[in-house]
Amino acid sequence: MPVSAACEDRGSISSQSKRQTRLLSRVTRIAPSAAKGRWPGSFKGHRMSLPFYQRSHQHYDFSYRNKDLRTTVSHYQHEKKRSAIYTQGSTAYSSRSSAAHRQEAEAFRQASAASFQQQASQYALSSDVSRKAASAFDYGSSHGLTDSSLLLDDYSSKLSPKPKRAKHSLLSGEEKENLPSDYMVPIFSGRQKHVSGITDTEEERIKEAAAYIAQRNLLASEEGITTSKQSTASKQSTASKQSTASKQSMTSKQSTASRQSMASKQSVVSKQATSTLQQEETFEKKSRKVAIREKAERLSLRKTLEETEAYHAKLNEDHLLHAPEFIIKPRSHTVWEKENVKLHCSIAGWPEPRVTWYKNQVPINVHANPGKYIIESRYGMHTLEINACDFEDTAQYRASAMNVKGELSAYASVVVKRYKGEFDETRFHAGVSTMPLSFAVTPYGYASKFEIHFDDKFDVSFGREGETMSLGCRVVITPEIKHFQPEIQWYRNGVPLSPSKWVQTLWSGERATLTFSHLNKEDEGLYTIRVRMGEYYEQYSAYVFVRDADAEIEGAPAAPLDVKCLEANKDYIIISWKQPAVDGGSPILGYFIDKCEVGTDNWSQCNDTPVKFARFPVTGLIEGRSYIFRVRAVNKTGIGFPSRVSEPVAALDPAEKARLKSRPSAPWTGQIIVTEEEPSEGIVPGPPTDLSVTEATRSYVVLSWKPPRQRGHEGIMYFVEKCEAGTENWQRVNTELPVKSPRFALFDLAEGKSYCFRVRCSNSAGVGEPSDATEVTVVGDKLDIPKAPGKIIPSRNTDTSVVVSWEESADAKELVGYYIEASVAGSGKWEPCNNNPVKGSRFTCHGLVTGQSYIFRVRAVNAAGLSEYSQDSEAIEVKAAIAPPSPPHDITCLESFRDSMVLGWKQPDKIGGAEITGYYVNYREVIDGVPGKWREANVKAVSEEAYKISNLKENMVYQFQVAAMNMAGLGTPSAVSECFKCEEWTIAVPGPPHSLKCSEVRKDSLVLQWKPPVHSGRTPVTGYFVDLKEAKAKEDQWRGLNEAAIKNVYLKVRGLKEGVSYVFRVRAINQAGVGKPSDLAGPVVAETRPGTKEVVVNVDDDGVISLNFECDQMTPKSEFTWSKDYVSTEDSPRLEVESKGNKTKMTFKDLGMDDLGLYSCDVTDTDGIASSYLIDEEELKRLLALSHEHKFPTVPVKSELAVEILEKGQVRFWMQAEKLSGNAKVNYIFNEKEIFEGPKYKMHIDRNTGIIEMFMEKLQDEDEGTYTFQLQDGKATNHSTVVLIGDVFKKLQKEAEFQRQEWIRKQGPHFAEYLSWEVTGECNVLLKCKVANIKKETHIVWYKDEREISVDEKHDFKDGICTLLITEFSKKDAGIYEVILKDDRGKDKSRLKLVDEAFKELMTEVCKKIALSATDLKIQSTAEGIRLYSFVTYYVEDLKVNWSHNGAAIRYSDRVKTGVTGEQIWLQINEPTPNDKGKYVMELFDGKTGHQKTVDLSGQAYEEAYAEFQRLKQAAIAEKNRARVLGGLPDVVTIQEGKALNLTCNVWGDPPPEVSWLKNEKALASDDHCNLKFEAGKTAYFTINGVSTADSGKYGLVVKNKYGSETSDFTVSVFIPEEEARMAALEAQKGGKKAK
């Protein structure tokens, strides 16, 4: 039971006054200065001093104004100091050394009574300590500090960081009296916590010791406190003696030589002190017995009465039914931060009451703060447990019990005290600073009040690795003291920062700056600047986030962080690091560790394969040298950036490091002392001891042991041995390099295998015995990856941040912290919120987009790796947390009656982020200008911006005040209104409308809305008139907008001028007439603002019809409000509204005739942003038709289901949809049965292109049937079918088999294109084919009609084309052509039939080419007539030639003939006449098409041709009749001498020619020797009888007539036979000579 409760008596007020008097008297005994008015916060003014937490939490003020608590508060006024002193005293007592306590207890064991053992022990304080305690207590309690200022230098100690002290009250007596007198301090003494070791300075301990003495004296009973000042002095003297004896006792225990003598002195003094105490306590003991007995009797009697009353109360007429009642009420508690507190209560009642717990009148929701509150109810005992109390838990808590008989509440308060010097990180997380007055002592010895402000503060900051950043703020300290500068200290996550190469600090005299020269992720955290003046300080904090630098290789992981040295010795250094939050999109495979010797730039990689465990022992170091390290992460994409380098670390044993550090730095003396020792025989060292495995991972195992006791004078080294478990096959691990340190790391162990280890020592004398083997060790990670965190709960913070909390990972070992990630809801893209793991279960994620919805997830990390991701949190929209609204304004009196008045006002400018739920009106009387007390006009909040206040006094003047309320609470009241007189307004017309509002402002229109008048007059309002004028116009320029009264409370004003400012007013009308005009609305400028958007109707894929609106000018507190005909649709069952970010949607559940109307959307907390949309009957029909179309959608198809055969004979079924979403599904049906993917069927869906495919390796007979693809994409469906039955199936099956064979064929040399023909431009036929998969050894052979065709040229396969050219193709070339490819891989052949129809087709093409090669018709004159002709490449009989003259076919005759001569096609017109003039056409018919050539034979062309014909005709006649030799004469005649020569020659000519003969170009006459005859004009005879050599020569026959002449020559050679023989001999002789 608390002390305050134990001392409490339910007596009269006078009893309490006595206690106050006794308290002051007791305090006077300890600190006389306190009785002179310097007691801290004297009782007169103390009840008005505010607790330190209430300066920033004003809502506690009205939370405690409860009548049920006044008695408790009153007692608190008197007992607060006593309970506080008791707490401090017990703390000081328990914090003393245990040794001193035991010594003092031994000295006074016999003299102290059992009930006062602790009090008697306290009297053992030394007189010196008592004196200092009294003085310090006086100092801590007074305002002036006149006596205690000298003690501060003696008992203060420097702390880093300096603990923050509780602020002293600086209010004077007058200031305290001016405070409100009805205020109750909401702190209640409860269960006390005896905490030890909270304060660190001697000064604080002295204060607490003095406080304890005061508290002990307060424990005496009422009758026992009558001690006089002499008794007080006696006790002080006794305590002084006792303290001296205690000191002697402590000294004697430390000195062995004088122990007995000191003990005898101690005994004497102890007896004296005991006798004095017994005399005093005997009197007090008797008094307490009487008091306790009487009090116990009163309590017993009261309990009996209460039980009897409770029994009879239950025996009422309702039998068992009775209202709740508290058997045990919850008690108030005062606890330290981070402690847990439980509130208990026991409740009776039937039916069993339902208990609800409240915090400051707000129900506690355990689900909103998981793990924070635990509410339990068992057997009538109800418990509220608050875990890890923080400053915000200081509040009034209420337990409400309710059943059918009624409700009853009980109250308790919880006060959470904060340790001095600590700060609340959660409050500073978002950059909140506190700036109360500080009270400090300067170095010059005087006290001052300092007010420390932070201006131009740094906010939450974002940087990127490698960048520079500066944090700074301006520090304003008042008053300013010259030569006394503040101490500036920066902290990161509560750890002081020192200047380094990474961070630099600067204090310019008024601005403090922290600069990062090169940001790293290690720099991320909560930064705090602490400004200290003397003994006190103020601080400000904000978070700094550091994002990863852009990776050089896209997809590479981010850099690790916090690379540190965990352990170092001569042989290895263990390095640790933290895993990065970003893995680059693929899991991190491991890490590479790099080392660099200090003083060099040579980095070397320490491990060949990546290690996953975030610790690694680096070996291969040189003893005594220093190294720095860095770590790089690697994934399948590549290696990321290296981490920040570690601090340098030396490869030395810890003992060697300590020795080097402690080495004296004395100057060199120049003296060297050399000693010689006898060499001793070496000793083989013994086995090491305490061998154990200190760390084991899958990559390495670390052993540790102690050196042997037997090792001689020289140094020793170690050999490590291993063996697999279950064997005795020991293998030495370090054969080449002994270990120098008693720790060693082993690598290259098989993961999963079990090993034992042992160690041997060695020195120059040999190798010692092995140590005991370790226990079996399984190689593998002993540290498990932590489990995923749970229950991710986001909550709103600011308009760019969200607070995320979670349940910590269960059973997590060596937890490094947590990484938090955020994602825009629905995007699937995750971004890290922190790049440095945070500890705890709460984090504020900054840098979010206002109005956007986010989801969050968390993962834990330790050295083993990162856990799985937690479940995604629920989506939360980023916007600021709500706050109370600002004050309403423009209070006016709308109506006045004899005893009531109607007030109106305007809505607050700032509604606090939540809709206003109501208003509260206060009023007060004003008599002769003096205002009275405020009174509440309404108990229940009013929702309208007008209210009728009743029960007023007629002709009394009143002032009014209005306060708005929302979910966050009641806002600040408005300014006091002007004075209004309550008197009857004798009018029958309605009052003025109110709450005018302009919305949907456009360049030529706007919508004006208002609310009906509160006072409607004697008859109901029948309508309204709306007036407007330009804002600058005079009052006489008002004009009405409607001639007839309108019943609606809105009007769309049209016809405004763009850019003109208008004001509006509204008047109501009833049967009595038109009432007063309303207050003005406006001025409003008619303009369409940039970015103005309209309501848009939309019909989604499900056919749901909705109205959508988007606003880009929202504030964090803005909300969307929908209305129909400007009446709110909030409770409409036909509509559903959804708002998200800057977008809102109103959905029609079942659009119908009842939904016709004008729908508008307003955006609150903006300058009238709104829009509307009209749904009339025509629009209704259109929307319903569109909805039906969307409700039953089909998947659009580009191509229906089709079948094709692939190259290997595979069958592909495919179809293509226009588009498919990621949720599209396809069912494959064969003969009304669904088929699935397996060995026979392979299915594939490409949702990007919409192609759906199914593949079959081959078609078998059982595959004949119907195939169907059924598509479903959301609600849309479709299907497509193909039927493969009968001939269709057989043809497809045959084609598939053919393609399979084709594929087999193509494995060797084959024809890519089979043999075909082509007619060249020269009208030749070219047979060609394309070959593939050939090589040098491949041969090609041509055949015609199975007979090989020899080809002159060797085939070149460079272009893969083989050809055979056939010139002047004709019928003889018809036949079957074949070409064969072959090599060692196989052969392939291609056949081409050029017979029958194929031949005709080819000839048609040949004829076509020939016809196309024909030249233009030309005219040629001949002796017979005129010839028309054209040349072709060559002519074949299959080419038909037809001639026409002037459009008519020519009839051929002897005069007109056609023919072909070689390549010439001609038409011969013999003996032409004028009738032959005209146009001639030659048509060449290739079998399919006719090709024409034309010539015009008329006019000049005819004349010229005819003249030439005549000329040629005459020449032909002359040529025909010309004399000529027809034949008979030889060219040469050889005849033997003496023979006769007879020659006959035929000649012709008309007229007959004349004949003459020539010999050797001379005329030859006939004679006997040479007879020349010419008979009948036709025959000439030449005869020489008996030729001789003289007759040899050249002879000629000349024939001549009038048309011409001709000469025929011949030679006669006469030889002698003998001469010929001789000539032959000569020739033979010449030939023999040449041979020689």
Disulfide bonds with the S-S distance in Angstrom:
none
